[in-house]
């Protein structure tokens, strides 16, 4: 029997992914539960395992930096290498509504050979039910659709050059009326296609900055007690950093300002009882935001241990899917680079993000006398649709008070 291997849908908002690696070559045996290929989604890389044993009969989509729509057929698995391949991928059924899709996923987990839904196990546990795309539907990337609207181009008149005939932005630009002739580049000019992760980051940040009316509040904090507490804790645990102490202070402040610990989607603000703090971690390929879960229930030692584990997993490319989900607030610390401050972009669908600079000595007035103190500059970005300036200003004011009273 020939079985389709498809690009899985790894989340409700995922429309496309990048096939970054095949673990098998055509003709090689594949055991049930064995990783077949690797997918890069809008979060990180995931290994997709086979739910059947067989042979990798054909690779339709090689590993590349090209985006692939979810549910596209990327290869075939067969019981033997002699079985003939289908001329075209099997036409899929009409997608269900959002309510019906929950049932579709449930059916996939108990599917038989006739079930049109295919379930694929993922690294980190669980399976995702994947719906296929209706035949005859115009398949185009979100960027291609946007460009077509802007330029008045009819997508039905374009022949796509992407996987399975998918229309790309380049196809739309090529079909646009009055397309200007390309000018020669100056000598020495170099063009490099963005890596898959960079493309994902570009799309997400553009969407966030376009859709969210950001506003920023900046406050220079007195970090005297922050340093004192960190020195005391470091004697017992050398792994504790200023970031760990600050995370504790932020968690306590968020408990008093619950609307900051929230997400905004479909005109609804969802406020969470647990504080799941995203910590922006930089690496060569791009920024990843793992989540420290329930930090409102953790002490300094637990926060430090979890922060250390997640940072190591990100930099070793071993982060799991569950470590990247359910964030409610994000902290980005660039103090290690000596920056005074910066203006971060909110990580959708969250409603706020905090940027942290370096702790540096500065002169402040104390009882009308100039005094040198360690100072920390914090910038808070908020979504003005749901958070007013006075609320976030009080948040920063309270954060300073909590820092001053940390033990």
MARTOR-55038 format. One record per residue (C-alpha): y, z, x; residue number from 1. Coordinates in nm, 2 decimals, padded with zeros to 4 digits. Layout:
N
> y;z;x;nr
> Y;Z;X;NUM;
...
//
This chain:
407
> y;z;x;nr
> 00.00;00.00;00.00;1;
> 00.35;-00.08;00.12;2;
> 00.61;00.20;00.07;3;
> 00.98;00.17;00.11;4;
> 01.17;00.39;00.37;5;
> 01.52;00.45;00.24;6;
> 01.84;00.60;00.36;7;
> 01.84;00.94;00.19;8;
> 02.13;01.10;00.00;9;
> 02.18;01.43;00.18;10;
> 02.45;01.56;-00.05;11;
> 02.64;01.50;-00.37;12;
> 02.94;01.34;-00.20;13;
> 02.74;01.13;00.05;14;
> 02.78;00.76;-00.01;15;
> 02.66;00.63;00.33;16;
> 02.50;00.75;00.65;17;
> 02.43;00.63;01.00;18;
> 02.08;00.55;01.12;19;
> 02.12;00.69;01.48;20;
> 01.76;00.67;01.60;21;
> 01.40;00.56;01.51;22;
> 01.14;00.79;01.64;23;
> 00.86;00.52;01.60;24;
> 00.83;00.16;01.68;25;
> 00.68;-00.11;01.46;26;
> 00.31;-00.08;01.45;27;
> 00.29;00.28;01.55;28;
> 00.10;00.54;01.34;29;
> 00.30;00.78;01.13;30;
> 00.16;01.11;01.02;31;
> 00.26;01.29;00.70;32;
> 00.55;01.53;00.79;33;
> 00.63;01.36;01.11;34;
> 00.99;01.26;01.18;35;
> 01.05;00.88;01.13;36;
> 01.42;00.84;01.19;37;
> 01.74;01.03;01.24;38;
> 02.04;01.02;01.01;39;
> 02.40;01.12;01.08;40;
> 02.57;01.23;00.76;41;
> 02.92;01.37;00.71;42;
> 02.80;01.70;00.86;43;
> 02.56;01.63;01.15;44;
> 02.23;01.48;01.25;45;
> 01.91;01.53;01.04;46;
> 01.55;01.42;01.10;47;
> 01.39;01.24;00.81;48;
> 01.02;01.31;00.78;49;
> 00.75;01.09;00.62;50;
> 00.59;01.22;00.31;51;
> 00.29;00.98;00.36;52;
> 00.07;00.88;00.65;53;
> 00.05;00.52;00.76;54;
> 00.19;00.26;01.00;55;
> 00.56;00.17;01.05;56;
> 00.51;-00.18;00.92;57;
> 00.86;-00.31;00.96;58;
> 01.21;-00.19;01.07;59;
> 01.47;-00.36;00.85;60;
> 01.78;-00.17;00.98;61;
> 01.79;-00.09;01.35;62;
> 01.97;00.21;01.49;63;
> 02.34;00.13;01.52;64;
> 02.69;00.26;01.46;65;
> 02.71;00.07;01.13;66;
> 02.74;00.27;00.81;67;
> 02.45;00.22;00.57;68;
> 02.47;00.29;00.19;69;
> 02.25;00.57;00.06;70;
> 01.92;00.45;-00.10;71;
> 01.93;00.13;00.11;72;
> 01.58;00.02;00.22;73;
> 01.57;00.06;00.60;74;
> 01.20;-00.01;00.67;75;
> 00.85;-00.02;00.53;76;
> 00.55;00.21;00.57;77;
> 00.20;00.06;00.52;78;
> -00.16;00.17;00.50;79;
> -00.24;-00.11;00.75;80;
> -00.06;-00.36;00.96;81;
> -00.23;-00.65;00.78;82;
> -00.06;-00.59;00.44;83;
> 00.19;-00.86;00.35;84;
> 00.55;-00.75;00.33;85;
> 00.75;-00.80;00.01;86;
> 01.00;-01.08;00.02;87;
> 01.29;-00.85;-00.09;88;
> 01.32;-00.48;-00.15;89;
> 01.19;-00.36;-00.49;90;
> 01.47;-00.38;-00.75;91;
> 01.56;-00.02;-00.83;92;
> 01.62;00.14;-01.17;93;
> 01.96;00.21;-01.33;94;
> 02.11;00.53;-01.19;95;
> 02.10;00.83;-01.43;96;
> 02.40;01.03;-01.53;97;
> 02.50;01.34;-01.34;98;
> 02.30;01.56;-01.58;99;
> 02.00;01.34;-01.57;100;
> 02.00;01.32;-01.20;101;
> 01.90;01.68;-01.17;102;
> 01.59;01.59;-01.36;103;
> 01.54;01.29;-01.14;104;
> 01.53;01.50;-00.83;105;
> 01.29;01.74;-01.00;106;
> 01.06;01.45;-01.09;107;
> 01.07;01.32;-00.73;108;
> 00.93;01.64;-00.60;109;
> 00.62;01.60;-00.82;110;
> 00.62;01.22;-00.81;111;
> 00.32;00.99;-00.83;112;
> 00.30;00.63;-00.69;113;
> 00.47;00.48;-01.00;114;
> 00.77;00.71;-00.98;115;
> 01.08;00.51;-00.87;116;
> 01.23;00.82;-00.70;117;
> 01.13;00.90;-00.35;118;
> 01.16;01.25;-00.20;119;
> 01.22;01.29;00.17;120;
> 01.19;01.62;00.36;121;
> 01.48;01.71;00.59;122;
> 01.52;01.92;00.90;123;
> 01.61;02.27;00.79;124;
> 01.39;02.27;00.49;125;
> 01.39;02.13;00.14;126;
> 01.36;01.78;00.00;127;
> 01.61;01.54;-00.15;128;
> 01.53;01.32;-00.45;129;
> 01.68;00.98;-00.39;130;
> 01.78;00.74;-00.66;131;
> 01.78;00.36;-00.58;132;
> 02.06;00.12;-00.66;133;
> 02.06;-00.11;-00.96;134;
> 01.99;-00.48;-00.89;135;
> 02.29;-00.72;-00.92;136;
> 02.54;-00.44;-00.85;137;
> 02.81;-00.52;-00.60;138;
> 02.75;-00.31;-00.29;139;
> 03.06;-00.24;-00.09;140;
> 03.18;00.04;00.13;141;
> 03.45;00.28;00.00;142;
> 03.70;00.14;00.25;143;
> 03.61;-00.22;00.15;144;
> 03.68;-00.13;-00.22;145;
> 04.01;00.03;-00.13;146;
> 04.12;-00.27;00.08;147;
> 04.01;-00.51;-00.20;148;
> 04.23;-00.32;-00.45;149;
> 04.53;-00.32;-00.21;150;
> 04.50;-00.69;-00.13;151;
> 04.40;-00.82;-00.47;152;
> 04.07;-00.95;-00.35;153;
> 03.78;-01.01;-00.60;154;
> 03.47;-00.84;-00.45;155;
> 03.24;-01.06;-00.65;156;
> 03.36;-01.36;-00.46;157;
> 03.27;-01.21;-00.12;158;
> 02.94;-01.25;00.06;159;
> 02.87;-00.92;00.24;160;
> 02.76;-00.91;00.60;161;
> 02.64;-00.55;00.60;162;
> 02.29;-00.41;00.55;163;
> 02.13;-00.55;00.23;164;
> 02.44;-00.77;00.17;165;
> 02.68;-00.48;00.17;166;
> 03.05;-00.58;00.17;167;
> 03.24;-00.43;00.46;168;
> 03.61;-00.39;00.53;169;
> 03.59;-00.68;00.77;170;
> 03.45;-00.90;00.50;171;
> 03.74;-00.82;00.27;172;
> 04.00;-00.88;00.54;173;
> 03.84;-01.21;00.63;174;
> 03.85;-01.32;00.26;175;
> 04.21;-01.20;00.20;176;
> 04.46;-01.48;00.11;177;
> 04.73;-01.56;00.37;178;
> 04.53;-01.39;00.65;179;
> 04.74;-01.42;00.96;180;
> 04.60;-01.58;01.27;181;
> 04.49;-01.32;01.52;182;
> 04.73;-01.28;01.81;183;
> 04.58;-01.26;02.16;184;
> 04.56;-00.91;02.31;185;
> 04.77;-00.82;02.62;186;
> 04.57;-00.83;02.95;187;
> 04.38;-00.51;03.02;188;
> 04.35;-00.42;02.65;189;
> 04.03;-00.25;02.57;190;
> 03.88;-00.21;02.22;191;
> 03.60;00.04;02.15;192;
> 03.43;00.09;01.81;193;
> 03.44;00.45;01.69;194;
> 03.11;00.64;01.72;195;
> 02.95;00.72;01.39;196;
> 03.06;01.08;01.41;197;
> 03.42;00.97;01.48;198;
> 03.41;00.73;01.19;199;
> 03.30;01.02;00.96;200;
> 03.57;01.25;01.10;201;
> 03.83;00.98;01.05;202;
> 03.73;00.92;00.69;203;
> 03.72;01.29;00.60;204;
> 04.05;01.38;00.76;205;
> 04.23;01.08;00.61;206;
> 04.10;01.18;00.27;207;
> 04.20;01.54;00.31;208;
> 04.55;01.46;00.44;209;
> 04.60;01.20;00.17;210;
> 04.48;01.40;-00.13;211;
> 04.59;01.76;-00.04;212;
> 04.96;01.85;-00.04;213;
> 04.95;02.06;00.27;214;
> 05.22;02.31;00.36;215;
> 05.22;02.53;00.67;216;
> 05.33;02.89;00.74;217;
> 05.37;03.01;01.10;218;
> 05.38;03.37;01.21;219;
> 05.38;03.53;01.56;220;
> 05.16;03.83;01.54;221;
> 05.16;04.14;01.76;222;
> 04.82;04.13;01.92;223;
> 04.84;04.47;02.10;224;
> 04.57;04.64;01.90;225;
> 04.36;04.32;01.89;226;
> 04.34;04.35;02.27;227;
> 04.27;04.72;02.26;228;
> 03.98;04.69;02.02;229;
> 03.83;04.39;02.21;230;
> 03.84;04.59;02.54;231;
> 03.67;04.89;02.37;232;
> 03.40;04.67;02.21;233;
> 03.34;04.46;02.52;234;
> 03.23;04.78;02.71;235;
> 02.93;04.79;02.47;236;
> 02.88;04.42;02.42;237;
> 03.02;04.17;02.68;238;
> 02.97;03.88;02.43;239;
> 03.24;04.00;02.19;240;
> 03.55;03.78;02.21;241;
> 03.90;03.79;02.06;242;
> 03.77;03.53;01.81;243;
> 03.51;03.78;01.68;244;
> 03.77;04.06;01.64;245;
> 04.01;03.82;01.46;246;
> 03.73;03.70;01.23;247;
> 03.67;04.06;01.13;248;
> 04.04;04.10;01.05;249;
> 04.05;03.77;00.86;250;
> 03.75;03.88;00.65;251;
> 03.91;04.20;00.55;252;
> 04.23;04.02;00.46;253;
> 04.05;03.76;00.25;254;
> 03.89;04.03;00.04;255;
> 04.24;04.13;-00.07;256;
> 04.35;03.77;-00.13;257;
> 04.05;03.61;-00.30;258;
> 04.23;03.29;-00.40;259;
> 04.24;03.19;-00.03;260;
> 03.86;03.22;-00.02;261;
> 03.80;02.94;-00.26;262;
> 03.74;02.57;-00.32;263;
> 03.92;02.33;-00.54;264;
> 03.74;02.04;-00.71;265;
> 03.78;01.85;-01.04;266;
> 04.09;02.06;-01.13;267;
> 03.89;02.38;-01.10;268;
> 03.95;02.66;-00.85;269;
> 03.62;02.84;-00.76;270;
> 03.67;03.18;-00.61;271;
> 03.37;03.32;-00.41;272;
> 03.27;03.69;-00.37;273;
> 03.11;03.61;-00.03;274;
> 03.33;03.51;00.26;275;
> 03.16;03.22;00.45;276;
> 03.39;03.14;00.73;277;
> 03.38;02.80;00.90;278;
> 03.45;02.80;01.27;279;
> 03.56;02.47;01.42;280;
> 03.36;02.40;01.73;281;
> 03.47;02.11;01.96;282;
> 03.22;01.89;02.15;283;
> 03.25;01.55;02.32;284;
> 03.14;01.35;02.02;285;
> 03.37;01.53;01.78;286;
> 03.44;01.85;01.58;287;
> 03.17;02.03;01.39;288;
> 03.23;02.33;01.16;289;
> 02.93;02.57;01.14;290;
> 02.95;02.85;00.88;291;
> 02.93;03.22;00.95;292;
> 02.78;03.35;00.62;293;
> 02.88;03.67;00.44;294;
> 03.11;03.80;00.72;295;
> 03.26;04.05;00.48;296;
> 02.92;04.23;00.51;297;
> 02.90;04.21;00.89;298;
> 03.02;04.42;01.17;299;
> 03.16;04.31;01.51;300;
> 02.81;04.30;01.68;301;
> 02.66;04.08;01.40;302;
> 02.96;03.85;01.39;303;
> 02.95;03.80;01.77;304;
> 02.57;03.73;01.77;305;
> 02.60;03.48;01.48;306;
> 02.91;03.31;01.63;307;
> 02.73;03.27;01.97;308;
> 02.41;03.13;01.80;309;
> 02.60;02.87;01.60;310;
> 02.82;02.75;01.88;311;
> 02.52;02.71;02.11;312;
> 02.34;02.52;01.83;313;
> 02.63;02.28;01.78;314;
> 02.67;02.21;02.15;315;
> 02.29;02.16;02.20;316;
> 02.29;01.93;01.89;317;
> 02.04;02.17;01.72;318;
> 02.25;02.28;01.43;319;
> 02.06;02.30;01.09;320;
> 02.19;02.17;00.76;321;
> 02.21;02.52;00.60;322;
> 02.44;02.63;00.89;323;
> 02.70;02.37;00.78;324;
> 02.71;02.44;00.41;325;
> 02.89;02.66;00.16;326;
> 03.20;02.73;00.37;327;
> 03.49;02.90;00.19;328;
> 03.76;02.94;00.46;329;
> 03.80;02.79;00.81;330;
> 03.94;02.92;01.14;331;
> 04.02;02.69;01.43;332;
> 04.10;02.86;01.76;333;
> 04.25;02.65;02.04;334;
> 04.37;02.95;02.23;335;
> 04.13;02.88;02.52;336;
> 04.33;02.57;02.60;337;
> 04.66;02.77;02.63;338;
> 04.82;02.62;02.32;339;
> 05.09;02.81;02.15;340;
> 05.02;02.67;01.80;341;
> 04.90;02.37;01.62;342;
> 04.88;02.24;01.26;343;
> 04.52;02.20;01.13;344;
> 04.41;01.99;00.84;345;
> 04.23;02.16;00.55;346;
> 03.85;02.10;00.54;347;
> 03.79;01.98;00.18;348;
> 03.71;02.12;-00.07;349;
> 03.84;02.45;00.08;350;
> 04.20;02.54;00.00;351;
> 04.32;02.69;00.34;352;
> 04.26;02.68;00.71;353;
> 04.40;02.89;00.99;354;
> 04.50;02.76;01.33;355;
> 04.50;03.02;01.62;356;
> 04.68;02.98;01.95;357;
> 04.66;03.17;02.28;358;
> 04.74;03.53;02.32;359;
> 05.04;03.54;02.56;360;
> 05.29;03.80;02.67;361;
> 05.63;03.77;02.51;362;
> 05.95;03.97;02.48;363;
> 06.02;04.13;02.14;364;
> 06.28;04.38;02.03;365;
> 06.15;04.74;01.98;366;
> 06.42;04.99;01.87;367;
> 06.68;04.74;01.99;368;
> 06.52;04.73;02.34;369;
> 06.35;04.43;02.49;370;
> 05.98;04.50;02.52;371;
> 05.69;04.28;02.66;372;
> 05.39;04.26;02.42;373;
> 05.09;04.04;02.38;374;
> 05.17;03.79;02.10;375;
> 04.94;03.56;01.90;376;
> 05.08;03.26;01.71;377;
> 04.90;03.18;01.38;378;
> 04.95;02.88;01.16;379;
> 04.82;02.88;00.81;380;
> 04.77;02.55;00.62;381;
> 04.73;02.58;00.24;382;
> 04.67;02.35;-00.06;383;
> 05.00;02.36;-00.26;384;
> 04.82;02.26;-00.58;385;
> 04.66;02.60;-00.61;386;
> 04.82;02.84;-00.36;387;
> 05.19;02.93;-00.37;388;
> 05.40;03.00;-00.06;389;
> 05.47;03.36;-00.15;390;
> 05.09;03.43;-00.19;391;
> 05.01;03.29;00.15;392;
> 05.31;03.46;00.31;393;
> 05.18;03.80;00.18;394;
> 04.84;03.71;00.32;395;
> 04.98;03.67;00.67;396;
> 05.19;03.98;00.63;397;
> 04.87;04.18;00.54;398;
> 04.67;04.02;00.82;399;
> 04.92;04.17;01.07;400;
> 04.89;04.51;00.91;401;
> 04.51;04.49;00.93;402;
> 04.51;04.38;01.29;403;
> 04.74;04.68;01.37;404;
> 04.48;04.92;01.21;405;
> 04.16;04.77;01.34;406;
> 03.91;05.01;01.50;407;
//
